[in-house]
Amino acid sequence: MPEAALARPVLKPGQLYIDGGWREAAGSATMEVIDPSTGAVVGTVADAADSDLDSAVAAARTAFERGSWSRLPARERARTLHRVADIMRERVDELVAIESLDVGKPVTFSRPVDVLNSADQFEYCSALAQTIDGSVRDTPMNAFAYTRREPHGVVGAITPFNFPLVLSSNKLAPALAAGNSIVHKPAPDTPLSALAMAAIFEEAGIPAGVVNVVTGGRPALGEAMLRHPDINKIAFTGSTTVGRIIASSAGQNLKPISLELGGNGAQIVFADADLATVIPSIVKGMVFNAGQFCMGAPRLLVEASIEKDVVDALLAELTHVPVGDPFDPNTAMGPMAAERHLRNVEKYVALGIESGGVVLTGGERLELNGGFYYLPTVVTGVANNSRIVQEEVFGPVLTVQTFRDEAEAIVLSNSTPYGLAAGLHTTNIARAHRVAAQLEAGIVWVNDWAMLDPAVPFGGVKSSGYGRENGHEALDEYTRTKSVVISLG
Protein backbone atom coordinates (compact mmCIF):
# COMPACT_ATOMS: atom_id res chain seq x y z
CA MET A 1 0.00 0.00 0.00
CA PRO A 2 1.24 3.54 -0.69
CA GLU A 3 2.53 5.53 2.24
CA ALA A 4 0.01 7.84 3.88
CA ALA A 5 0.54 11.48 2.96
CA LEU A 6 2.76 13.42 5.36
CA ALA A 7 3.17 17.17 5.65
CA ARG A 8 6.62 18.74 5.51
CA PRO A 9 7.69 19.54 9.06
CA VAL A 10 8.15 23.13 10.23
CA LEU A 11 11.63 23.33 11.73
CA LYS A 12 12.67 25.19 14.84
CA PRO A 13 16.26 26.47 14.86
CA GLY A 14 18.49 23.54 15.78
CA GLN A 15 20.87 23.79 18.72
CA LEU A 16 23.79 21.68 19.92
CA TYR A 17 23.01 18.91 22.40
CA ILE A 18 25.76 18.80 25.03
CA ASP A 19 25.74 17.35 28.54
CA GLY A 20 22.00 16.75 28.50
CA GLY A 21 21.07 20.29 27.45
CA TRP A 22 20.49 22.41 24.36
CA ARG A 23 22.71 25.38 23.60
CA GLU A 24 23.75 27.76 20.85
CA ALA A 25 27.11 27.39 19.17
CA ALA A 26 29.93 29.65 20.28
CA GLY A 27 29.30 33.02 18.73
CA SER A 28 25.75 31.91 17.84
CA ALA A 29 27.00 30.67 14.44
CA THR A 30 24.44 28.84 12.32
CA MET A 31 24.21 27.02 8.99
CA GLU A 32 21.27 26.57 6.66
CA VAL A 33 19.20 23.42 6.12
CA ILE A 34 18.16 22.96 2.47
CA ASP A 35 15.17 21.01 1.17
CA PRO A 36 16.74 19.16 -1.80
CA SER A 37 13.38 18.72 -3.51
CA THR A 38 13.00 22.50 -3.90
CA GLY A 39 16.42 24.00 -3.20
CA ALA A 40 14.77 26.21 -0.57
CA VAL A 41 16.15 27.04 2.87
CA VAL A 42 13.84 25.44 5.44
CA GLY A 43 15.71 26.10 8.66
CA THR A 44 19.00 26.55 10.46
CA VAL A 45 21.09 24.54 12.90
CA ALA A 46 24.04 25.50 15.07
CA ASP A 47 27.47 25.58 13.45
CA ALA A 48 29.79 24.34 16.19
CA ALA A 49 33.19 25.80 16.98
CA ASP A 50 36.15 23.82 18.32
CA SER A 51 35.29 25.07 21.81
CA ASP A 52 31.85 23.46 21.47
CA LEU A 53 33.50 20.19 20.54
CA ASP A 54 35.75 20.47 23.60
CA SER A 55 32.66 20.92 25.77
CA ALA A 56 30.97 17.89 24.22
CA VAL A 57 34.04 15.68 24.67
CA ALA A 58 34.48 16.87 28.27
CA ALA A 59 30.83 16.01 29.00
CA ALA A 60 31.22 12.58 27.42
CA ARG A 61 34.43 11.91 29.36
CA THR A 62 32.90 12.99 32.66
CA ALA A 63 29.81 10.84 32.06
CA PHE A 64 31.95 7.82 31.21
CA GLU A 65 34.15 8.18 34.27
CA ARG A 66 31.16 8.85 36.51
CA GLY A 67 29.81 5.47 35.41
CA SER A 68 26.15 6.43 35.23
CA TRP A 69 26.01 4.51 31.93
CA SER A 70 29.34 2.72 31.52
CA ARG A 71 29.02 0.86 34.84
CA LEU A 72 25.26 0.44 34.68
CA PRO A 73 24.30 -3.26 34.68
CA ALA A 74 23.93 -4.48 31.11
CA ARG A 75 20.32 -5.38 31.70
CA GLU A 76 19.56 -1.77 32.64
CA ARG A 77 21.30 -0.45 29.55
CA ALA A 78 19.28 -2.94 27.53
CA ARG A 79 15.99 -1.68 28.95
CA THR A 80 16.90 1.91 28.11
CA LEU A 81 17.89 1.05 24.53
CA HIS A 82 14.62 -0.82 24.14
CA ARG A 83 12.81 2.34 25.26
CA VAL A 84 14.66 4.25 22.55
CA ALA A 85 13.27 1.80 19.98
CA ASP A 86 9.76 2.11 21.41
CA ILE A 87 9.82 5.92 21.31
CA MET A 88 11.09 5.87 17.72
CA ARG A 89 8.13 3.72 16.70
CA GLU A 90 5.74 6.02 18.55
CA ARG A 91 7.19 9.00 16.67
CA VAL A 92 7.59 7.26 13.34
CA ASP A 93 5.68 9.90 11.34
CA GLU A 94 7.77 12.73 12.77
CA LEU A 95 11.05 10.93 12.03
CA VAL A 96 9.93 9.94 8.52
CA ALA A 97 9.04 13.54 7.71
CA ILE A 98 12.37 14.83 9.06
CA GLU A 99 14.43 12.29 7.11
CA SER A 100 12.53 12.82 3.86
CA LEU A 101 12.80 16.60 4.15
CA ASP A 102 16.49 16.51 4.99
CA VAL A 103 17.69 13.93 2.45
CA GLY A 104 14.99 14.04 -0.22
CA LYS A 105 14.19 10.35 -0.07
CA PRO A 106 10.58 9.25 -0.64
CA VAL A 107 8.45 8.83 2.46
CA THR A 108 7.49 5.41 1.09
CA PHE A 109 11.05 4.24 1.79
CA SER A 110 11.94 6.44 4.76
CA ARG A 111 9.43 4.63 6.98
CA PRO A 112 10.62 1.01 6.62
CA VAL A 113 14.22 1.54 5.54
CA ASP A 114 15.32 4.47 7.68
CA VAL A 115 13.08 4.83 10.71
CA LEU A 116 11.76 1.35 11.46
CA ASN A 117 15.05 -0.29 10.56
CA SER A 118 16.84 2.09 12.94
CA ALA A 119 14.36 1.26 15.70
CA ASP A 120 15.06 -2.41 15.04
CA GLN A 121 18.79 -1.66 15.41
CA PHE A 122 18.32 -0.25 18.92
CA GLU A 123 16.07 -3.15 19.86
CA TYR A 124 18.60 -5.66 18.53
CA CYS A 125 21.46 -3.96 20.38
CA SER A 126 19.44 -3.92 23.58
CA ALA A 127 19.63 -7.70 23.44
CA LEU A 128 23.32 -7.65 22.46
CA ALA A 129 24.12 -5.55 25.53
CA GLN A 130 23.38 -8.60 27.68
CA THR A 131 25.77 -10.86 25.78
CA ILE A 132 28.99 -8.95 26.51
CA ASP A 133 31.17 -11.23 28.56
CA GLY A 134 34.68 -12.64 28.79
CA SER A 135 35.97 -16.15 29.19
CA VAL A 136 38.16 -18.21 31.50
CA ARG A 137 41.43 -19.34 29.90
CA ASP A 138 43.03 -22.67 30.71
CA THR A 139 46.82 -22.20 31.11
CA PRO A 140 49.69 -24.19 32.65
CA MET A 141 50.36 -21.28 34.99
CA ASN A 142 49.52 -21.53 38.66
CA ALA A 143 46.98 -18.79 38.11
CA PHE A 144 43.36 -18.07 37.36
CA ALA A 145 43.16 -16.26 34.01
CA TYR A 146 40.12 -14.64 32.43
CA THR A 147 39.22 -11.91 29.96
CA ARG A 148 36.92 -8.92 30.19
CA ARG A 149 35.35 -6.95 27.34
CA GLU A 150 35.23 -3.30 28.25
CA PRO A 151 34.03 -0.16 26.46
CA HIS A 152 36.61 2.09 24.80
CA GLY A 153 35.39 5.21 26.61
CA VAL A 154 34.44 8.16 24.39
CA VAL A 155 33.49 7.28 20.82
CA GLY A 156 33.56 9.93 18.11
CA ALA A 157 30.90 9.06 15.50
CA ILE A 158 31.13 10.88 12.14
CA THR A 159 28.22 10.04 9.86
CA PRO A 160 27.29 10.78 6.21
CA PHE A 161 24.49 12.54 4.37
CA ASN A 162 22.84 9.69 2.48
CA PHE A 163 21.36 7.58 5.30
CA PRO A 164 21.81 9.85 8.32
CA LEU A 165 19.46 8.02 10.68
CA VAL A 166 20.38 4.45 9.73
CA LEU A 167 24.13 4.93 9.60
CA SER A 168 24.08 6.85 12.88
CA SER A 169 22.03 4.12 14.55
CA ASN A 170 24.45 1.49 13.26
CA LYS A 171 27.15 3.20 15.33
CA LEU A 172 25.35 4.66 18.31
CA ALA A 173 23.29 1.57 19.19
CA PRO A 174 26.20 -0.89 19.61
CA ALA A 175 28.46 1.79 21.11
CA LEU A 176 25.83 2.49 23.77
CA ALA A 177 25.14 -1.21 24.28
CA ALA A 178 28.81 -1.65 25.15
CA GLY A 179 28.74 1.22 27.68
CA ASN A 180 30.57 3.94 25.76
CA SER A 181 29.82 7.66 25.76
CA ILE A 182 29.45 9.37 22.38
CA VAL A 183 30.15 12.60 20.56
CA HIS A 184 28.20 12.51 17.31
CA LYS A 185 28.97 14.77 14.35
CA PRO A 186 26.34 14.31 11.61
CA ALA A 187 26.91 15.40 8.02
CA PRO A 188 26.39 19.16 7.57
CA ASP A 189 23.90 18.54 4.73
CA THR A 190 21.63 16.31 6.83
CA PRO A 191 21.79 17.08 10.57
CA LEU A 192 18.11 16.93 11.49
CA SER A 193 17.60 13.31 12.53
CA ALA A 194 20.66 13.42 14.82
CA LEU A 195 19.04 16.27 16.76
CA ALA A 196 15.69 14.48 16.86
CA MET A 197 17.40 11.38 18.21
CA ALA A 198 19.12 13.40 20.95
CA ALA A 199 15.69 14.35 22.29
CA ILE A 200 14.61 10.70 22.12
CA PHE A 201 17.71 9.56 24.02
CA GLU A 202 16.93 12.10 26.72
CA GLU A 203 13.31 10.97 26.97
CA ALA A 204 14.36 7.31 27.12
CA GLY A 205 16.52 8.01 30.16
CA ILE A 206 20.08 7.96 28.82
CA PRO A 207 22.05 10.05 31.35
CA ALA A 208 23.33 13.53 30.58
CA GLY A 209 26.67 13.60 28.79
CA VAL A 210 26.44 10.05 27.45
CA VAL A 211 25.30 11.22 24.01
CA ASN A 212 26.31 14.62 22.64
CA VAL A 213 25.52 16.02 19.18
CA VAL A 214 27.63 18.72 17.55
CA THR A 215 26.42 19.95 14.18
CA GLY A 216 28.80 21.89 11.98
CA GLY A 217 29.94 22.47 8.45
CA ARG A 218 33.64 23.19 8.94
CA PRO A 219 36.04 20.39 7.89
CA ALA A 220 38.24 21.51 10.79
CA LEU A 221 35.58 20.26 13.23
CA GLY A 222 35.98 16.69 12.05
CA GLU A 223 39.76 17.06 12.04
CA ALA A 224 39.62 18.25 15.64
CA MET A 225 37.68 15.10 16.58
CA LEU A 226 40.41 12.94 15.08
CA ARG A 227 43.12 14.70 17.06
CA HIS A 228 41.24 15.08 20.32
CA PRO A 229 43.12 13.23 23.08
CA ASP A 230 39.95 12.42 25.03
CA ILE A 231 38.21 10.65 22.14
CA ASN A 232 39.22 6.99 22.39
CA LYS A 233 37.76 5.57 19.18
CA ILE A 234 36.49 6.94 15.85
CA ALA A 235 33.63 5.39 13.86
CA PHE A 236 33.29 6.87 10.38
CA THR A 237 31.11 6.36 7.33
CA GLY A 238 31.86 8.44 4.25
CA SER A 239 34.04 8.72 1.20
CA THR A 240 37.20 6.73 0.67
CA THR A 241 39.15 9.97 0.18
CA VAL A 242 38.22 11.22 3.65
CA GLY A 243 38.62 7.71 5.07
CA ARG A 244 42.28 7.70 4.04
CA ILE A 245 42.82 10.99 5.88
CA ILE A 246 41.12 9.57 8.98
CA ALA A 247 43.19 6.39 8.85
CA SER A 248 46.40 8.42 8.57
CA SER A 249 45.45 10.65 11.49
CA ALA A 250 44.36 7.69 13.59
CA GLY A 251 47.67 5.99 12.92
CA GLN A 252 49.59 9.04 14.08
CA ASN A 253 47.46 9.24 17.24
CA LEU A 254 47.24 5.44 17.78
CA LYS A 255 43.46 5.71 17.89
CA PRO A 256 41.31 2.68 16.94
CA ILE A 257 38.91 3.34 14.06
CA SER A 258 36.26 1.62 11.97
CA LEU A 259 35.74 2.82 8.42
CA GLU A 260 32.73 2.15 6.19
CA LEU A 261 33.74 3.85 2.95
CA GLY A 262 32.79 4.05 -0.70
CA GLY A 263 31.45 1.25 -2.84
CA ASN A 264 30.96 0.39 -6.49
CA GLY A 265 29.06 -2.88 -6.48
CA ALA A 266 28.24 -4.99 -9.51
CA GLN A 267 25.27 -7.25 -10.15
CA ILE A 268 26.26 -10.27 -12.25
CA VAL A 269 23.45 -11.74 -14.35
CA PHE A 270 24.04 -15.24 -15.69
CA ALA A 271 22.08 -16.60 -18.64
CA ASP A 272 20.14 -19.00 -16.43
CA ALA A 273 18.83 -16.22 -14.15
CA ASP A 274 15.12 -15.55 -13.68
CA LEU A 275 14.52 -12.15 -15.30
CA ALA A 276 11.36 -11.70 -13.24
CA THR A 277 13.57 -11.21 -10.18
CA VAL A 278 16.60 -9.77 -11.98
CA ILE A 279 15.00 -6.59 -13.33
CA PRO A 280 13.50 -5.32 -10.04
CA SER A 281 16.84 -6.02 -8.36
CA ILE A 282 18.75 -4.00 -10.96
CA VAL A 283 16.33 -1.09 -10.60
CA LYS A 284 16.60 -1.20 -6.82
CA GLY A 285 20.38 -1.22 -6.98
CA MET A 286 20.58 1.87 -9.20
CA VAL A 287 17.71 4.18 -8.16
CA PHE A 288 17.27 3.46 -4.45
CA ASN A 289 17.93 6.74 -2.59
CA ALA A 290 18.65 8.32 -6.00
CA GLY A 291 21.72 6.10 -6.25
CA GLN A 292 23.27 7.70 -3.15
CA PHE A 293 23.95 4.33 -1.60
CA CYS A 294 27.44 3.05 -0.82
CA MET A 295 26.10 -0.48 -1.16
CA GLY A 296 24.32 0.33 -4.40
CA ALA A 297 24.90 -1.46 -7.68
CA PRO A 298 25.95 1.07 -10.34
CA ARG A 299 27.53 -1.68 -12.49
CA LEU A 300 25.60 -4.34 -14.39
CA LEU A 301 27.52 -7.34 -15.74
CA VAL A 302 25.41 -9.44 -18.11
CA GLU A 303 26.24 -12.69 -19.86
CA ALA A 304 26.58 -11.67 -23.50
CA SER A 305 23.94 -14.08 -24.81
CA ILE A 306 21.14 -12.35 -22.87
CA GLU A 307 22.32 -8.72 -22.94
CA LYS A 308 19.57 -7.50 -25.27
CA ASP A 309 16.80 -9.23 -23.30
CA VAL A 310 18.03 -7.79 -20.00
CA VAL A 311 18.62 -4.25 -21.29
CA ASP A 312 15.29 -4.09 -23.13
CA ALA A 313 13.41 -5.27 -20.02
CA LEU A 314 15.35 -2.84 -17.82
CA LEU A 315 14.62 0.18 -20.03
CA ALA A 316 10.94 -0.74 -20.10
CA GLU A 317 10.87 -1.00 -16.30
CA LEU A 318 12.62 2.33 -15.78
CA THR A 319 9.82 4.12 -17.65
CA HIS A 320 7.57 3.17 -14.72
CA VAL A 321 9.81 4.59 -11.97
CA PRO A 322 8.07 7.73 -10.64
CA VAL A 323 10.60 10.49 -9.95
CA GLY A 324 9.43 13.50 -8.00
CA ASP A 325 8.37 15.03 -4.70
CA PRO A 326 9.56 12.80 -1.82
CA PHE A 327 6.40 13.65 0.13
CA ASP A 328 4.20 12.23 -2.63
CA PRO A 329 3.44 8.63 -1.58
CA ASN A 330 3.59 7.55 -5.23
CA THR A 331 7.20 8.69 -5.69
CA ALA A 332 9.86 5.98 -5.99
CA MET A 333 12.91 8.21 -6.47
CA GLY A 334 13.48 11.68 -5.08
CA PRO A 335 16.20 14.28 -5.65
CA MET A 336 19.89 14.18 -4.94
CA ALA A 337 20.69 15.41 -1.43
CA ALA A 338 22.52 18.55 -2.59
CA GLU A 339 23.37 20.56 -5.69
CA ARG A 340 27.04 19.53 -5.59
CA HIS A 341 26.11 15.84 -5.68
CA LEU A 342 23.98 16.49 -8.75
CA ARG A 343 26.89 18.25 -10.48
CA ASN A 344 29.15 15.32 -9.65
CA VAL A 345 26.79 12.88 -11.37
CA GLU A 346 26.64 15.11 -14.44
CA LYS A 347 30.44 15.11 -14.54
CA TYR A 348 30.64 11.31 -14.56
CA VAL A 349 28.00 10.87 -17.25
CA ALA A 350 29.91 13.35 -19.42
CA LEU A 351 33.11 11.38 -18.81
CA GLY A 352 31.30 8.19 -19.80
CA ILE A 353 30.20 9.74 -23.09
CA GLU A 354 33.69 11.10 -23.75
CA SER A 355 35.12 7.59 -23.30
CA GLY A 356 32.76 6.11 -25.90
CA GLY A 357 29.69 5.37 -23.78
CA VAL A 358 26.17 5.60 -25.15
CA VAL A 359 23.32 6.87 -22.96
CA LEU A 360 20.29 4.61 -23.48
CA THR A 361 17.97 6.54 -21.18
CA GLY A 362 18.21 9.57 -18.89
CA GLY A 363 21.50 11.42 -18.88
CA GLU A 364 20.06 14.77 -17.79
CA ARG A 365 18.52 16.73 -14.98
CA LEU A 366 14.82 16.72 -14.34
CA GLU A 367 13.69 20.32 -13.86
CA LEU A 368 11.13 20.13 -11.06
CA ASN A 369 10.31 22.75 -8.41
CA GLY A 370 13.93 23.94 -8.24
CA GLY A 371 15.05 20.60 -6.78
CA PHE A 372 18.20 18.57 -7.41
CA TYR A 373 16.75 15.83 -9.62
CA TYR A 374 18.59 13.58 -12.07
CA LEU A 375 16.83 11.06 -14.27
CA PRO A 376 17.66 7.34 -13.96
CA THR A 377 20.44 6.81 -16.47
CA VAL A 378 21.79 3.74 -18.28
CA VAL A 379 25.13 3.93 -20.11
CA THR A 380 26.46 1.14 -22.32
CA GLY A 381 29.55 0.69 -24.47
CA VAL A 382 31.97 1.79 -21.73
CA ALA A 383 35.43 0.27 -21.28
CA ASN A 384 36.21 -1.35 -17.97
CA ASN A 385 39.03 1.12 -17.30
CA SER A 386 36.82 4.19 -17.84
CA ARG A 387 36.29 6.46 -14.85
CA ILE A 388 32.50 6.02 -14.89
CA VAL A 389 33.08 2.29 -14.26
CA GLN A 390 36.05 2.43 -11.92
CA GLU A 391 35.03 5.32 -9.66
CA GLU A 392 32.05 5.85 -7.35
CA VAL A 393 29.44 7.93 -9.21
CA PHE A 394 26.96 8.01 -6.30
CA GLY A 395 23.87 8.77 -8.32
CA PRO A 396 21.12 6.99 -10.30
CA VAL A 397 23.51 5.88 -13.05
CA LEU A 398 24.07 2.32 -14.30
CA THR A 399 26.82 1.12 -16.62
CA VAL A 400 26.31 -2.09 -18.62
CA GLN A 401 29.10 -4.52 -19.52
CA THR A 402 29.03 -8.07 -20.88
CA PHE A 403 31.00 -11.20 -20.06
CA ARG A 404 31.50 -14.55 -21.74
CA ASP A 405 31.90 -16.94 -18.82
CA GLU A 406 31.96 -17.21 -15.05
CA ALA A 407 35.66 -16.49 -14.74
CA GLU A 408 35.41 -13.23 -16.69
CA ALA A 409 32.39 -12.15 -14.64
CA ILE A 410 34.34 -12.58 -11.41
CA VAL A 411 37.34 -10.67 -12.79
CA LEU A 412 35.15 -7.76 -13.90
CA SER A 413 33.26 -7.63 -10.61
CA ASN A 414 36.51 -7.54 -8.63
CA SER A 415 38.27 -5.10 -10.96
CA THR A 416 37.53 -1.84 -9.13
CA PRO A 417 39.34 -0.62 -5.99
CA TYR A 418 36.16 -1.07 -3.94
CA GLY A 419 34.78 -4.06 -2.09
CA LEU A 420 31.66 -3.21 -0.12
CA ALA A 421 28.84 -5.13 -1.83
CA ALA A 422 28.43 -7.50 -4.77
CA GLY A 423 25.70 -9.72 -6.14
CA LEU A 424 24.81 -12.38 -8.65
CA HIS A 425 21.71 -13.81 -10.26
CA THR A 426 21.52 -17.50 -11.15
CA THR A 427 19.24 -20.50 -10.66
CA ASN A 428 22.29 -22.75 -10.26
CA ILE A 429 22.86 -23.11 -6.51
CA ALA A 430 26.35 -24.54 -6.94
CA ARG A 431 27.35 -21.54 -9.03
CA ALA A 432 25.86 -19.19 -6.45
CA HIS A 433 28.09 -20.58 -3.70
CA ARG A 434 31.12 -20.86 -5.97
CA VAL A 435 30.95 -17.30 -7.29
CA ALA A 436 29.99 -15.71 -3.96
CA ALA A 437 33.12 -17.18 -2.40
CA GLN A 438 35.31 -15.46 -5.04
CA LEU A 439 33.74 -11.98 -5.00
CA GLU A 440 35.79 -9.38 -3.11
CA ALA A 441 33.10 -7.76 -1.00
CA GLY A 442 31.96 -7.52 2.58
CA ILE A 443 28.46 -8.69 1.66
CA VAL A 444 27.20 -10.70 -1.33
CA TRP A 445 23.55 -10.93 -2.33
CA VAL A 446 22.16 -13.73 -4.47
CA ASN A 447 19.03 -13.18 -6.60
CA ASP A 448 18.20 -9.84 -4.96
CA TRP A 449 19.90 -6.66 -3.76
CA ALA A 450 20.14 -4.64 -0.55
CA MET A 451 18.68 -7.24 1.79
CA LEU A 452 19.81 -5.82 5.14
CA ASP A 453 18.95 -6.53 8.76
CA PRO A 454 20.49 -5.51 12.11
CA ALA A 455 21.53 -9.15 12.63
CA VAL A 456 23.53 -9.35 9.37
CA PRO A 457 27.00 -7.76 9.48
CA PHE A 458 28.34 -5.66 6.64
CA GLY A 459 31.47 -3.67 5.94
CA GLY A 460 34.17 -3.27 3.35
CA VAL A 461 37.37 -4.75 2.02
CA LYS A 462 40.00 -3.05 -0.15
CA SER A 463 39.23 0.67 -0.52
CA SER A 464 35.80 0.24 1.05
CA GLY A 465 37.29 0.26 4.54
CA TYR A 466 37.40 -2.13 7.46
CA GLY A 467 35.40 -3.00 10.53
CA ARG A 468 31.84 -4.32 10.63
CA GLU A 469 28.47 -2.84 11.45
CA ASN A 470 25.38 -4.83 12.41
CA GLY A 471 25.33 -8.30 13.94
CA HIS A 472 27.14 -9.26 17.10
CA GLU A 473 30.35 -8.43 15.21
CA ALA A 474 29.55 -4.74 15.76
CA LEU A 475 30.26 -5.12 19.47
CA ASP A 476 33.86 -5.99 18.63
CA GLU A 477 34.24 -2.45 17.26
CA TYR A 478 33.11 -0.84 20.52
CA THR A 479 34.81 -3.03 23.12
CA ARG A 480 38.41 -3.88 23.95
CA THR A 481 39.70 -7.00 25.66
CA LYS A 482 41.45 -6.93 29.00
CA SER A 483 43.15 -10.00 30.47
CA VAL A 484 43.20 -10.60 34.22
CA VAL A 485 45.64 -13.15 35.66
CA ILE A 486 45.42 -13.94 39.39
CA SER A 487 48.25 -15.86 40.96
CA LEU A 488 47.12 -18.88 42.99
CA GLY A 489 50.19 -18.93 45.15
Secondary structure, DSSP 8 states (H G I E B T S, - for coil): -------------B-EEETTEEE--GGG-EEEEEETTTTEEEEEEE---HHHHHHHHHHHHHHHHHTTTTTS-HHHHHHHHHHHHHHHHHTHHHHHHHHHHHH---HHHIIIIIIIHHHHHHHHHHHHGGG----EE--SSSEEEEEEEEE-SEEEEE--SSSHHHHHHHHHHHHHHTT-EEEEE--TT--HHHHHHHHHHHHHT--TTSEEE-----HHHHHHHHH-TT--EEEEES-HHHHHHHHHHHHHHT--EEEE-----EEEE-TTS-HHHHHHHHHHHHHGGGG--TT---EEEEEGGGHHHHHHHHHHHHTT--BS-TTSTT-SB---SSHHHHHHHHHHHHHHHHTT-EEEE--SEE--TT--EE--EEEES--TTSHHHHS---SSEEEEEEESSHHHHHHHHTTSS--SEEEEE-S-HHHHHHHHHHS-SSEEEESSS----TTS-B--SGGGEE--BSTTHHHHHSEEEEEEEEE--
